[in-house]
């Protein structure tokens, strides 16, 4: 019985860890996208001058 509780606890910890990683990767993707958008805007501003 205790080994089953340990296995369930380990599985729960793994799921929580993986979901945290997914959120971090999604946030990094948004940050990179915002950087690209900002860089494009800066290039367009310089090109207009």
CHARMM internal coordinates of N, CA and C (Angstrom, degrees):
IC EDIT
DIST 1 N 1 CA 1.4488
DIST 1 CA 1 C 1.5266
ANGL 1 N 1 CA 1 C 111.41
DIST 1 C 2 N 1.3293
ANGL 1 CA 1 C 2 N 117.17
DIHE 1 N 1 CA 1 C 2 N -42.70
DIST 2 N 2 CA 1.4628
ANGL 1 C 2 N 2 CA 119.70
DIHE 1 CA 1 C 2 N 2 CA -178.35
DIST 2 CA 2 C 1.5288
ANGL 2 N 2 CA 2 C 111.64
DIHE 1 C 2 N 2 CA 2 C -69.23
DIST 2 C 3 N 1.3423
ANGL 2 CA 2 C 3 N 116.88
DIHE 2 N 2 CA 2 C 3 N -30.75
DIST 3 N 3 CA 1.4613
ANGL 2 C 3 N 3 CA 118.75
DIHE 2 CA 2 C 3 N 3 CA 177.39
DIST 3 CA 3 C 1.5247
ANGL 3 N 3 CA 3 C 110.55
DIHE 2 C 3 N 3 CA 3 C -69.77
DIST 3 C 4 N 1.3236
ANGL 3 CA 3 C 4 N 116.59
DIHE 3 N 3 CA 3 C 4 N -31.18
DIST 4 N 4 CA 1.4653
ANGL 3 C 4 N 4 CA 119.87
DIHE 3 CA 3 C 4 N 4 CA 177.46
DIST 4 CA 4 C 1.5282
ANGL 4 N 4 CA 4 C 110.22
DIHE 3 C 4 N 4 CA 4 C -69.10
DIST 4 C 5 N 1.3171
ANGL 4 CA 4 C 5 N 117.34
DIHE 4 N 4 CA 4 C 5 N -40.54
DIST 5 N 5 CA 1.4695
ANGL 4 C 5 N 5 CA 121.27
DIHE 4 CA 4 C 5 N 5 CA 177.39
DIST 5 CA 5 C 1.5251
ANGL 5 N 5 CA 5 C 109.85
DIHE 4 C 5 N 5 CA 5 C -63.81
DIST 5 C 6 N 1.3209
ANGL 5 CA 5 C 6 N 116.69
DIHE 5 N 5 CA 5 C 6 N -40.80
DIST 6 N 6 CA 1.4602
ANGL 5 C 6 N 6 CA 120.77
DIHE 5 CA 5 C 6 N 6 CA 178.11
DIST 6 CA 6 C 1.5206
ANGL 6 N 6 CA 6 C 111.11
DIHE 5 C 6 N 6 CA 6 C -63.44
DIST 6 C 7 N 1.3231
ANGL 6 CA 6 C 7 N 117.25
DIHE 6 N 6 CA 6 C 7 N -40.92
DIST 7 N 7 CA 1.4666
ANGL 6 C 7 N 7 CA 121.07
DIHE 6 CA 6 C 7 N 7 CA -179.91
DIST 7 CA 7 C 1.5230
ANGL 7 N 7 CA 7 C 111.00
DIHE 6 C 7 N 7 CA 7 C -66.65
DIST 7 C 8 N 1.3157
ANGL 7 CA 7 C 8 N 117.19
DIHE 7 N 7 CA 7 C 8 N -41.38
DIST 8 N 8 CA 1.4609
ANGL 7 C 8 N 8 CA 120.77
DIHE 7 CA 7 C 8 N 8 CA 178.59
DIST 8 CA 8 C 1.5317
ANGL 8 N 8 CA 8 C 110.18
DIHE 7 C 8 N 8 CA 8 C -66.61
DIST 8 C 9 N 1.3248
ANGL 8 CA 8 C 9 N 116.84
DIHE 8 N 8 CA 8 C 9 N -40.98
DIST 9 N 9 CA 1.4658
ANGL 8 C 9 N 9 CA 120.65
DIHE 8 CA 8 C 9 N 9 CA 178.04
DIST 9 CA 9 C 1.5225
ANGL 9 N 9 CA 9 C 110.99
DIHE 8 C 9 N 9 CA 9 C -62.72
DIST 9 C 10 N 1.3126
ANGL 9 CA 9 C 10 N 116.31
DIHE 9 N 9 CA 9 C 10 N -41.71
DIST 10 N 10 CA 1.4702
ANGL 9 C 10 N 10 CA 120.80
DIHE 9 CA 9 C 10 N 10 CA 179.10
DIST 10 CA 10 C 1.5215
ANGL 10 N 10 CA 10 C 111.06
DIHE 9 C 10 N 10 CA 10 C -65.20
DIST 10 C 11 N 1.3215
ANGL 10 CA 10 C 11 N 116.70
DIHE 10 N 10 CA 10 C 11 N -41.25
DIST 11 N 11 CA 1.4637
ANGL 10 C 11 N 11 CA 120.41
DIHE 10 CA 10 C 11 N 11 CA 178.60
DIST 11 CA 11 C 1.5249
ANGL 11 N 11 CA 11 C 110.84
DIHE 10 C 11 N 11 CA 11 C -64.81
DIST 11 C 12 N 1.3220
ANGL 11 CA 11 C 12 N 117.02
DIHE 11 N 11 CA 11 C 12 N -41.19
DIST 12 N 12 CA 1.4603
ANGL 11 C 12 N 12 CA 121.23
DIHE 11 CA 11 C 12 N 12 CA 178.15
DIST 12 CA 12 C 1.5228
ANGL 12 N 12 CA 12 C 111.16
DIHE 11 C 12 N 12 CA 12 C -63.35
DIST 12 C 13 N 1.3248
ANGL 12 CA 12 C 13 N 117.19
DIHE 12 N 12 CA 12 C 13 N -42.66
DIST 13 N 13 CA 1.4620
ANGL 12 C 13 N 13 CA 121.19
DIHE 12 CA 12 C 13 N 13 CA 178.15
DIST 13 CA 13 C 1.5313
ANGL 13 N 13 CA 13 C 110.93
DIHE 12 C 13 N 13 CA 13 C -63.25
DIST 13 C 14 N 1.3283
ANGL 13 CA 13 C 14 N 116.85
DIHE 13 N 13 CA 13 C 14 N -38.60
DIST 14 N 14 CA 1.4663
ANGL 13 C 14 N 14 CA 120.49
DIHE 13 CA 13 C 14 N 14 CA 179.07
DIST 14 CA 14 C 1.5259
ANGL 14 N 14 CA 14 C 110.94
DIHE 13 C 14 N 14 CA 14 C -65.93
DIST 14 C 15 N 1.3219
ANGL 14 CA 14 C 15 N 117.10
DIHE 14 N 14 CA 14 C 15 N -41.90
DIST 15 N 15 CA 1.4661
ANGL 14 C 15 N 15 CA 120.83
DIHE 14 CA 14 C 15 N 15 CA 179.61
DIST 15 CA 15 C 1.5236
ANGL 15 N 15 CA 15 C 110.23
DIHE 14 C 15 N 15 CA 15 C -64.35
DIST 15 C 16 N 1.3176
ANGL 15 CA 15 C 16 N 117.30
DIHE 15 N 15 CA 15 C 16 N -43.29
DIST 16 N 16 CA 1.4649
ANGL 15 C 16 N 16 CA 120.23
DIHE 15 CA 15 C 16 N 16 CA 179.23
DIST 16 CA 16 C 1.5283
ANGL 16 N 16 CA 16 C 111.45
DIHE 15 C 16 N 16 CA 16 C -64.02
DIST 16 C 17 N 1.3204
ANGL 16 CA 16 C 17 N 116.66
DIHE 16 N 16 CA 16 C 17 N -39.78
DIST 17 N 17 CA 1.4606
ANGL 16 C 17 N 17 CA 120.40
DIHE 16 CA 16 C 17 N 17 CA 178.77
DIST 17 CA 17 C 1.5206
ANGL 17 N 17 CA 17 C 111.51
DIHE 16 C 17 N 17 CA 17 C -64.60
DIST 17 C 18 N 1.3229
ANGL 17 CA 17 C 18 N 116.74
DIHE 17 N 17 CA 17 C 18 N -43.39
DIST 18 N 18 CA 1.4632
ANGL 17 C 18 N 18 CA 120.45
DIHE 17 CA 17 C 18 N 18 CA -179.95
DIST 18 CA 18 C 1.5220
ANGL 18 N 18 CA 18 C 111.64
DIHE 17 C 18 N 18 CA 18 C -66.48
DIST 18 C 19 N 1.3242
ANGL 18 CA 18 C 19 N 117.97
DIHE 18 N 18 CA 18 C 19 N -37.01
DIST 19 N 19 CA 1.4574
ANGL 18 C 19 N 19 CA 119.40
DIHE 18 CA 18 C 19 N 19 CA 178.76
DIST 19 CA 19 C 1.5241
ANGL 19 N 19 CA 19 C 110.58
DIHE 18 C 19 N 19 CA 19 C -68.08
DIST 19 C 20 N 1.3151
ANGL 19 CA 19 C 20 N 117.90
DIHE 19 N 19 CA 19 C 20 N -35.03
DIST 20 N 20 CA 1.4637
ANGL 19 C 20 N 20 CA 120.89
DIHE 19 CA 19 C 20 N 20 CA 176.76
DIST 20 CA 20 C 1.5258
ANGL 20 N 20 CA 20 C 110.55
DIHE 19 C 20 N 20 CA 20 C -65.23
DIST 20 C 21 N 1.3150
ANGL 20 CA 20 C 21 N 117.18
DIHE 20 N 20 CA 20 C 21 N -39.63
DIST 21 N 21 CA 1.4685
ANGL 20 C 21 N 21 CA 121.03
DIHE 20 CA 20 C 21 N 21 CA 177.80
DIST 21 CA 21 C 1.5245
ANGL 21 N 21 CA 21 C 110.93
DIHE 20 C 21 N 21 CA 21 C -64.11
DIST 21 C 22 N 1.3137
ANGL 21 CA 21 C 22 N 116.71
DIHE 21 N 21 CA 21 C 22 N -40.51
DIST 22 N 22 CA 1.4618
ANGL 21 C 22 N 22 CA 120.22
DIHE 21 CA 21 C 22 N 22 CA -179.65
DIST 22 CA 22 C 1.5171
ANGL 22 N 22 CA 22 C 110.51
DIHE 21 C 22 N 22 CA 22 C -62.98
DIST 22 C 23 N 1.3132
ANGL 22 CA 22 C 23 N 117.54
DIHE 22 N 22 CA 22 C 23 N -40.91
DIST 23 N 23 CA 1.4614
ANGL 22 C 23 N 23 CA 120.63
DIHE 22 CA 22 C 23 N 23 CA 178.44
DIST 23 CA 23 C 1.5226
ANGL 23 N 23 CA 23 C 110.98
DIHE 22 C 23 N 23 CA 23 C -65.25
DIST 23 C 24 N 1.3176
ANGL 23 CA 23 C 24 N 117.25
DIHE 23 N 23 CA 23 C 24 N -38.95
DIST 24 N 24 CA 1.4609
ANGL 23 C 24 N 24 CA 121.01
DIHE 23 CA 23 C 24 N 24 CA 179.21
DIST 24 CA 24 C 1.5220
ANGL 24 N 24 CA 24 C 110.65
DIHE 23 C 24 N 24 CA 24 C -65.68
DIST 24 C 25 N 1.3104
ANGL 24 CA 24 C 25 N 117.34
DIHE 24 N 24 CA 24 C 25 N -43.88
DIST 25 N 25 CA 1.4665
ANGL 24 C 25 N 25 CA 121.20
DIHE 24 CA 24 C 25 N 25 CA -179.86
DIST 25 CA 25 C 1.5265
ANGL 25 N 25 CA 25 C 110.00
DIHE 24 C 25 N 25 CA 25 C -65.51
DIST 25 C 26 N 1.3339
ANGL 25 CA 25 C 26 N 117.28
DIHE 25 N 25 CA 25 C 26 N -40.32
DIST 26 N 26 CA 1.4676
ANGL 25 C 26 N 26 CA 120.77
DIHE 25 CA 25 C 26 N 26 CA 178.62
DIST 26 CA 26 C 1.5319
ANGL 26 N 26 CA 26 C 109.81
DIHE 25 C 26 N 26 CA 26 C -63.23
DIST 26 C 27 N 1.3133
ANGL 26 CA 26 C 27 N 117.01
DIHE 26 N 26 CA 26 C 27 N -42.44
DIST 27 N 27 CA 1.4655
ANGL 26 C 27 N 27 CA 120.82
DIHE 26 CA 26 C 27 N 27 CA 178.87
DIST 27 CA 27 C 1.5245
ANGL 27 N 27 CA 27 C 111.98
DIHE 26 C 27 N 27 CA 27 C -64.58
DIST 27 C 28 N 1.3214
ANGL 27 CA 27 C 28 N 116.64
DIHE 27 N 27 CA 27 C 28 N -39.55
DIST 28 N 28 CA 1.4626
ANGL 27 C 28 N 28 CA 120.01
DIHE 27 CA 27 C 28 N 28 CA 177.63
DIST 28 CA 28 C 1.5209
ANGL 28 N 28 CA 28 C 110.45
DIHE 27 C 28 N 28 CA 28 C -64.27
DIST 28 C 29 N 1.3183
ANGL 28 CA 28 C 29 N 117.08
DIHE 28 N 28 CA 28 C 29 N -39.42
DIST 29 N 29 CA 1.4684
ANGL 28 C 29 N 29 CA 120.25
DIHE 28 CA 28 C 29 N 29 CA 177.47
DIST 29 CA 29 C 1.5137
ANGL 29 N 29 CA 29 C 111.83
DIHE 28 C 29 N 29 CA 29 C -61.87
DIST 29 C 30 N 1.3294
ANGL 29 CA 29 C 30 N 116.74
DIHE 29 N 29 CA 29 C 30 N -40.35
DIST 30 N 30 CA 1.4703
ANGL 29 C 30 N 30 CA 120.05
DIHE 29 CA 29 C 30 N 30 CA 177.75
DIST 30 CA 30 C 1.5180
ANGL 30 N 30 CA 30 C 110.68
DIHE 29 C 30 N 30 CA 30 C -65.88
DIST 30 C 31 N 1.3352
ANGL 30 CA 30 C 31 N 117.01
DIHE 30 N 30 CA 30 C 31 N -41.73
DIST 31 N 31 CA 1.4638
ANGL 30 C 31 N 31 CA 120.52
DIHE 30 CA 30 C 31 N 31 CA 178.97
DIST 31 CA 31 C 1.5221
ANGL 31 N 31 CA 31 C 111.16
DIHE 30 C 31 N 31 CA 31 C -61.73
DIST 31 C 32 N 1.3087
ANGL 31 CA 31 C 32 N 116.93
DIHE 31 N 31 CA 31 C 32 N -42.66
DIST 32 N 32 CA 1.4674
ANGL 31 C 32 N 32 CA 120.64
DIHE 31 CA 31 C 32 N 32 CA 179.37
DIST 32 CA 32 C 1.5251
ANGL 32 N 32 CA 32 C 109.77
DIHE 31 C 32 N 32 CA 32 C -65.30
DIST 32 C 33 N 1.3172
ANGL 32 CA 32 C 33 N 117.06
DIHE 32 N 32 CA 32 C 33 N -41.42
DIST 33 N 33 CA 1.4621
ANGL 32 C 33 N 33 CA 120.55
DIHE 32 CA 32 C 33 N 33 CA 177.56
DIST 33 CA 33 C 1.5185
ANGL 33 N 33 CA 33 C 111.84
DIHE 32 C 33 N 33 CA 33 C -61.79
DIST 33 C 34 N 1.3368
ANGL 33 CA 33 C 34 N 117.08
DIHE 33 N 33 CA 33 C 34 N -41.20
DIST 34 N 34 CA 1.4590
ANGL 33 C 34 N 34 CA 120.37
DIHE 33 CA 33 C 34 N 34 CA 177.98
DIST 34 CA 34 C 1.5234
ANGL 34 N 34 CA 34 C 111.36
DIHE 33 C 34 N 34 CA 34 C -66.02
DIST 34 C 35 N 1.3192
ANGL 34 CA 34 C 35 N 117.04
DIHE 34 N 34 CA 34 C 35 N -35.69
DIST 35 N 35 CA 1.4648
ANGL 34 C 35 N 35 CA 120.55
DIHE 34 CA 34 C 35 N 35 CA 178.09
DIST 35 CA 35 C 1.5281
ANGL 35 N 35 CA 35 C 110.48
DIHE 34 C 35 N 35 CA 35 C -65.39
DIST 35 C 36 N 1.3130
ANGL 35 CA 35 C 36 N 116.58
DIHE 35 N 35 CA 35 C 36 N -42.60
DIST 36 N 36 CA 1.4690
ANGL 35 C 36 N 36 CA 120.43
DIHE 35 CA 35 C 36 N 36 CA 178.65
DIST 36 CA 36 C 1.5240
ANGL 36 N 36 CA 36 C 110.09
DIHE 35 C 36 N 36 CA 36 C -63.11
DIST 36 C 37 N 1.3319
ANGL 36 CA 36 C 37 N 117.30
DIHE 36 N 36 CA 36 C 37 N -43.48
DIST 37 N 37 CA 1.4640
ANGL 36 C 37 N 37 CA 121.12
DIHE 36 CA 36 C 37 N 37 CA 179.34
DIST 37 CA 37 C 1.5325
ANGL 37 N 37 CA 37 C 110.71
DIHE 36 C 37 N 37 CA 37 C -62.75
DIST 37 C 38 N 1.3191
ANGL 37 CA 37 C 38 N 116.22
DIHE 37 N 37 CA 37 C 38 N -43.17
DIST 38 N 38 CA 1.4665
ANGL 37 C 38 N 38 CA 120.14
DIHE 37 CA 37 C 38 N 38 CA 178.61
DIST 38 CA 38 C 1.5131
ANGL 38 N 38 CA 38 C 112.25
DIHE 37 C 38 N 38 CA 38 C -64.27
DIST 38 C 39 N 1.3176
ANGL 38 CA 38 C 39 N 116.94
DIHE 38 N 38 CA 38 C 39 N -39.94
DIST 39 N 39 CA 1.4612
ANGL 38 C 39 N 39 CA 120.85
DIHE 38 CA 38 C 39 N 39 CA 178.79
DIST 39 CA 39 C 1.5213
ANGL 39 N 39 CA 39 C 110.81
DIHE 38 C 39 N 39 CA 39 C -65.56
DIST 39 C 40 N 1.3257
ANGL 39 CA 39 C 40 N 117.28
DIHE 39 N 39 CA 39 C 40 N -41.55
DIST 40 N 40 CA 1.4665
ANGL 39 C 40 N 40 CA 120.47
DIHE 39 CA 39 C 40 N 40 CA 177.32
DIST 40 CA 40 C 1.5255
ANGL 40 N 40 CA 40 C 110.82
DIHE 39 C 40 N 40 CA 40 C -60.91
DIST 40 C 41 N 1.3351
ANGL 40 CA 40 C 41 N 116.05
DIHE 40 N 40 CA 40 C 41 N -42.10
DIST 41 N 41 CA 1.4626
ANGL 40 C 41 N 41 CA 119.94
DIHE 40 CA 40 C 41 N 41 CA 178.67
DIST 41 CA 41 C 1.5126
ANGL 41 N 41 CA 41 C 111.82
DIHE 40 C 41 N 41 CA 41 C -62.78
DIST 41 C 42 N 1.3222
ANGL 41 CA 41 C 42 N 117.59
DIHE 41 N 41 CA 41 C 42 N -41.04
DIST 42 N 42 CA 1.4631
ANGL 41 C 42 N 42 CA 121.33
DIHE 41 CA 41 C 42 N 42 CA 178.72
DIST 42 CA 42 C 1.5205
ANGL 42 N 42 CA 42 C 111.02
DIHE 41 C 42 N 42 CA 42 C -65.47
DIST 42 C 43 N 1.3222
ANGL 42 CA 42 C 43 N 117.16
DIHE 42 N 42 CA 42 C 43 N -41.11
DIST 43 N 43 CA 1.4672
ANGL 42 C 43 N 43 CA 120.98
DIHE 42 CA 42 C 43 N 43 CA 178.91
DIST 43 CA 43 C 1.5260
ANGL 43 N 43 CA 43 C 109.84
DIHE 42 C 43 N 43 CA 43 C -63.82
DIST 43 C 44 N 1.3184
ANGL 43 CA 43 C 44 N 117.54
DIHE 43 N 43 CA 43 C 44 N -41.77
DIST 44 N 44 CA 1.4598
ANGL 43 C 44 N 44 CA 120.55
DIHE 43 CA 43 C 44 N 44 CA 178.78
DIST 44 CA 44 C 1.5222
ANGL 44 N 44 CA 44 C 111.54
DIHE 43 C 44 N 44 CA 44 C -64.68
DIST 44 C 45 N 1.3256
ANGL 44 CA 44 C 45 N 117.55
DIHE 44 N 44 CA 44 C 45 N -38.64
DIST 45 N 45 CA 1.4670
ANGL 44 C 45 N 45 CA 121.09
DIHE 44 CA 44 C 45 N 45 CA 177.84
DIST 45 CA 45 C 1.5339
ANGL 45 N 45 CA 45 C 111.29
DIHE 44 C 45 N 45 CA 45 C -63.53
DIST 45 C 46 N 1.3163
ANGL 45 CA 45 C 46 N 116.55
DIHE 45 N 45 CA 45 C 46 N -42.46
DIST 46 N 46 CA 1.4674
ANGL 45 C 46 N 46 CA 120.71
DIHE 45 CA 45 C 46 N 46 CA 179.48
DIST 46 CA 46 C 1.5218
ANGL 46 N 46 CA 46 C 109.93
DIHE 45 C 46 N 46 CA 46 C -67.80
DIST 46 C 47 N 1.3229
ANGL 46 CA 46 C 47 N 117.53
DIHE 46 N 46 CA 46 C 47 N -38.93
DIST 47 N 47 CA 1.4691
ANGL 46 C 47 N 47 CA 121.48
DIHE 46 CA 46 C 47 N 47 CA -177.77
DIST 47 CA 47 C 1.5312
ANGL 47 N 47 CA 47 C 110.46
DIHE 46 C 47 N 47 CA 47 C -66.91
DIST 47 C 48 N 1.3210
ANGL 47 CA 47 C 48 N 118.23
DIHE 47 N 47 CA 47 C 48 N -30.47
DIST 48 N 48 CA 1.4710
ANGL 47 C 48 N 48 CA 120.85
DIHE 47 CA 47 C 48 N 48 CA 179.82
DIST 48 CA 48 C 1.5187
ANGL 48 N 48 CA 48 C 112.31
DIHE 47 C 48 N 48 CA 48 C -72.65
DIST 48 C 49 N 1.3045
ANGL 48 CA 48 C 49 N 118.02
DIHE 48 N 48 CA 48 C 49 N -22.68
DIST 49 N 49 CA 1.4761
ANGL 48 C 49 N 49 CA 120.65
DIHE 48 CA 48 C 49 N 49 CA -176.30
DIST 49 CA 49 C 1.4582
ANGL 49 N 49 CA 49 C 112.59
DIHE 48 C 49 N 49 CA 49 C -80.91
END
COOR INIT
IC SEED 1 N 1 CA 1 C
IC BUILD
